[in-house]
Every structure is written in C-alpha cells, then in structure tokens.
Amino acid sequence: MSTIVVGLYKESGSAKKAFQALIAAGCQEADIETFGGPDSADKAARGLLGHGFEKELAEQYGAAIRQGHTLVAADIADQDADAAEAILDENGSVDLPAPSAAGKPAQKAGNGGSVEQETLQSVKEEVEIGKRRVAKGGVKATSEVTETPVRETVTLRDETVDVEHRKVDRPLSPDEEKAAFGEKTIELTAASETPEITKKARVVEEVVLSKTASEQEKTVEAVARRTDVKVEPVGGRADANKSGAKPGNKQ
C-alpha cells in the first residue's frame, strides 16, 4: 500500500532540494511530481482529488500554486511515509496560505459618488478526525563474525626407507637355489602424516524479530468553531412615540 505525501514551498529552489533529497533517500523519480506555475494549478488539484484528497483541500493547494508556491507530491509506501514527510519538512515545506478575508474595494455609485464596502464572512469550521502513522522505534538485529583461535597438539607419523647392504657367505638352501636366478622386484613405500583441518558449521541459536499489530478504539474530542455575523443598527434617532411627551387633547 502507498500514500501521497505532499510538501508546499515558497521558493522553487527549496522544492528542488526536497525533490533531490527524496531521490537520495531511495524514492523513484517516477513516483515524484512537482507542480509550479499557474498553468499546473488545475492539474495538481485534479491529481490530488484522484488520490483521495478532499475537494476543498485540493483546491486550496491549487490556489497556492497560482499564488507562486511550488508543490512536491510523492507516491510513497505506507511504511516510508513518515520518513518522507520528515524530508519534506526538513527542506522548508510551509503550511497552506490562509484564505483571504479582505473586504471588496470601493465601487462607483450610479450618481458619480463612491460606495465603500466592507465584508465579514460567516465561517464554519469542519473537524475531520483521521489517523496518521507515527514511528515509535523498534529493534535492529545485526549478525557479526568473531574469530576464536583453536590450538591442539597432534602426533604425526613420519616414515623413511633405508637401504642396507650386508656381506654374506653361506650356501643356498634348496628353495633359495630355485629362486636365485629368477627376476624379482621388491618395493617399500614410506609415508608421512601432515596436519589436516576440517571445519563444520552448525546452527546453535536463532534470533527472530516479529511485529505484532493490535487495534484499539479511542475516542478523540475536538472543538469545531463557527463565526457568525451579527447585524445591528449603530446610532440614529429614536422613535417620536418613545419621547418624554405624551399626546393630549386640545383645550
């Protein structure tokens, strides 16, 4: 699963740095898109709508782009979303500009005078309670190799072949006489022992990392604010019937 992570920047240079930082962190360039300039505002808003953003929020991002901001949007795997948000923040991402509530300029009246207008807005705050992933640390297991010297004394056998010539003067026995004039070869081979090291690896322990997910319901409270415009008269003359004099008959 993946999610769209966005960062808004006042300067295009900051947006470029954020883009490069995401690439350096391992994000694919094809998964990152930059929107800058009025011509790309509508495209950015449509893209955010297509990825599940609320219409009002998507339009606010489009309006910010028209005002000169640059938007960086990246399609990030869920487990990497928090890290990507941190990269965007570290490179200077800013909040959405507040909607303008300024009054309308003065207009010309039909008789050549001017009409001054001031505008107050009735505002209703809508609260959306959602959830976001927050990294809280974990466990890292690393295998390392250590070497332990092993010393053992072994006894090695070494053989040699010696040749000895003996002078003999005796008569041959009948059996020796029969074999005395036949060809015969004798061979004696010597051998030596050398140390031989044999290694056999065995598994003596296994370290298993596992992650268990649980779900719980939590009640979250927030306050939704609302601004209402109250209209009431200022100054002016009081009604005549409300004065201190009372009507009477002429005498």
C-alpha positions in Angstrom: 0.0 0.0 0.0 1.1 3.6 -0.7 0.1 7.1 0.2 0.6 10.6 -1.3 2.9 12.8 0.7 3.0 16.5 -0.3 5.1 19.5 0.6 4.4 23.1 -0.3 7.3 25.6 -0.9 7.5 29.3 -1.3 10.7 29.0 -3.4 11.2 26.7 -6.3 14.8 26.1 -5.2 13.6 24.6 -1.9 11.2 22.4 -3.8 14.1 21.2 -6.0 16.2 20.4 -2.9 13.3 18.4 -1.4 12.9 16.5 -4.7 16.6 15.6 -4.7 16.5 14.6 -1.0 13.7 12.2 -1.7 15.7 10.7 -4.6 18.8 10.4 -2.3 16.6 8.6 0.3 15.7 5.9 -2.3 12.5 7.2 -3.8 11.9 6.6 -7.5 11.9 9.7 -9.7 8.8 8.4 -11.5 6.9 8.5 -8.2 7.6 12.2 -7.5 5.9 15.1 -9.3 6.5 18.8 -9.0 3.8 21.5 -9.7 4.9 25.1 -10.2 3.3 28.0 -12.1 -0.4 28.9 -12.7 -0.6 26.5 -15.7 -0.1 23.5 -13.4 -2.5 24.5 -10.6 -5.6 22.8 -12.0 -3.6 19.7 -12.9 -2.3 19.5 -9.3 -5.8 19.9 -7.9 -7.1 17.1 -10.1 -4.3 14.8 -9.2 -4.8 15.3 -5.5 -8.5 14.7 -5.9 -7.7 11.4 -7.8 -5.6 10.3 -4.8 -8.4 10.8 -2.3 -7.8 14.4 -1.1 -10.9 16.4 -0.1 -12.1 18.8 -2.9 -11.7 21.9 -0.7 -8.1 20.9 0.3 -7.1 20.0 -3.3 -8.5 23.4 -4.5 -6.5 25.2 -1.7 -3.3 23.6 -3.0 -4.2 24.7 -6.5 -4.8 28.3 -5.3 -1.4 28.3 -3.5 0.3 27.2 -6.7 -1.4 30.1 -8.6 0.0 32.5 -5.9 3.5 31.3 -6.7 4.1 28.3 -4.5 5.6 25.0 -5.7 4.1 21.7 -4.7 6.0 18.4 -4.4 3.9 15.3 -4.4 5.4 11.8 -3.9 3.7 8.4 -4.0 5.4 6.7 -1.0 5.0 3.2 0.5 3.0 3.4 3.8 6.0 2.2 5.9 8.1 5.0 4.5 5.5 7.8 4.6 6.7 9.3 7.9 10.3 9.4 6.8 9.3 11.1 3.5 7.2 13.8 5.4 10.3 14.5 7.6 12.4 15.0 4.5 9.9 17.5 3.0 9.7 19.4 6.3 13.5 19.5 6.7 13.7 21.2 3.3 11.4 24.1 4.2 7.8 23.0 3.4 5.2 25.5 4.6 1.6 25.4 5.6 -1.2 26.3 3.2 -1.8 30.1 3.0 -4.9 31.2 4.9 -7.9 32.0 2.7 -8.1 35.8 2.1 -10.9 37.6 4.1 -10.2 41.1 2.9 -13.1 43.4 2.0 -14.0 44.4 -1.5 -12.6 47.6 -2.9 -14.8 50.7 -3.1 -17.1 50.9 -6.1 -18.5 53.8 -8.1 -22.2 54.6 -7.4 -24.6 55.4 -10.2 -24.7 59.1 -9.4 -21.0 59.5 -9.6 -20.3 59.0 -5.8 -18.5 56.1 -4.3 -19.8 53.2 -2.3 -17.5 51.8 0.3 -17.9 48.1 1.1 -16.5 46.0 3.9 -17.1 42.3 4.0 -17.3 40.0 7.0 -17.5 36.2 6.5 -19.6 33.7 8.4 -17.2 30.8 8.8 -18.0 27.3 9.9 -15.1 25.1 10.9 -15.4 21.4 9.9 -13.4 18.9 12.0 -12.2 15.8 10.4 -10.7 13.2 12.7 -8.4 10.7 11.0 -5.2 9.0 11.8 -1.6 9.0 10.7 1.4 6.7 11.2 3.9 7.7 13.8 7.2 5.9 14.1 7.9 4.8 17.7 11.2 2.9 17.3 11.9 -0.8 17.0 14.6 -3.4 17.3 17.5 -4.0 14.9 19.4 -7.3 14.9 22.8 -7.4 13.2 25.0 -10.5 12.8 28.7 -10.2 13.2 31.6 -12.6 12.8 34.1 -13.1 15.6 37.2 -15.4 15.4 38.4 -17.6 18.3 41.9 -19.3 18.0 41.9 -23.0 18.4 45.1 -24.8 19.3 45.6 -28.6 19.7 48.7 -30.9 19.7 48.6 -33.9 17.4 51.2 -36.7 16.9 52.3 -37.0 13.3 53.9 -40.2 11.9 56.9 -39.9 9.5 58.3 -43.0 7.7 61.6 -43.3 5.9 63.0 -46.2 3.8 66.6 -47.2 4.4 68.8 -49.5 2.2 71.4 -51.7 3.9 73.9 -53.9 2.0 75.1 -57.0 4.0 78.0 -59.2 3.1 77.0 -62.8 3.4 79.0 -66.1 2.6 76.8 -69.2 3.0 75.4 -71.9 0.8 71.9 -71.5 -0.7 69.1 -73.6 0.6 67.2 -75.7 -2.0 64.3 -73.2 -2.1 66.7 -70.3 -2.4 68.5 -72.0 -5.2 65.3 -72.4 -7.2 64.5 -68.7 -7.0 68.0 -67.4 -7.1 68.3 -66.8 -10.8 64.8 -65.5 -11.4 64.0 -61.8 -11.7 62.3 -60.3 -8.7 61.3 -56.8 -7.6 60.6 -55.6 -4.1 59.2 -52.2 -3.3 58.8 -50.4 0.0 57.0 -47.1 0.2 57.3 -44.6 3.0 54.5 -42.2 4.1 54.3 -39.1 6.3 51.4 -37.6 8.1 50.5 -33.9 7.9 48.0 -31.8 9.9 44.6 -31.5 8.3 41.9 -29.0 9.5 38.3 -29.8 8.8 35.6 -27.3 9.6 31.9 -28.0 10.0 29.3 -25.2 10.7 26.4 -25.8 13.0 23.4 -23.6 13.9 23.5 -23.0 17.7 20.9 -20.2 18.1 18.2 -18.3 16.0 17.2 -14.8 16.7 13.7 -14.0 15.3 12.3 -10.5 15.1 8.5 -10.3 14.8 6.0 -7.5 14.8 2.5 -7.8 16.3 -0.2 -5.4 15.3 -3.2 -4.7 17.6 -6.2 -2.4 17.2 -8.0 -0.3 19.8 -10.8 2.2 19.7 -10.0 5.6 21.1 -12.4 8.5 21.5 -10.9 11.7 20.2 -12.5 15.1 21.1 -12.1 18.3 19.2 -13.8 21.7 19.1 -15.4 23.0 15.9 -15.5 26.8 15.8 -18.0 28.9 14.0 -18.1 32.6 13.2 -21.5 34.3 12.8 -22.1 37.8 11.6 -24.5 39.8 13.8 -26.1 42.9 12.2 -27.4 45.7 14.5 -28.0 49.4 14.0 -25.5 51.9 15.2 -26.6 55.5 16.4 -29.6 57.1 14.7 -32.8 59.0 16.0 -35.2 57.4 18.5 -38.9 56.9 17.5 -41.0 60.0 18.4 -43.6 58.0 20.3 -40.8 56.9 22.6 -40.0 60.6 23.7 -41.0 62.0 27.1 -44.0 64.0 25.7 -47.4 62.2 25.6 -50.1 63.2 23.2 -53.2 65.0 24.7 -56.5 66.8 23.7 -56.6 70.5 22.9 -58.5 72.6 25.4 
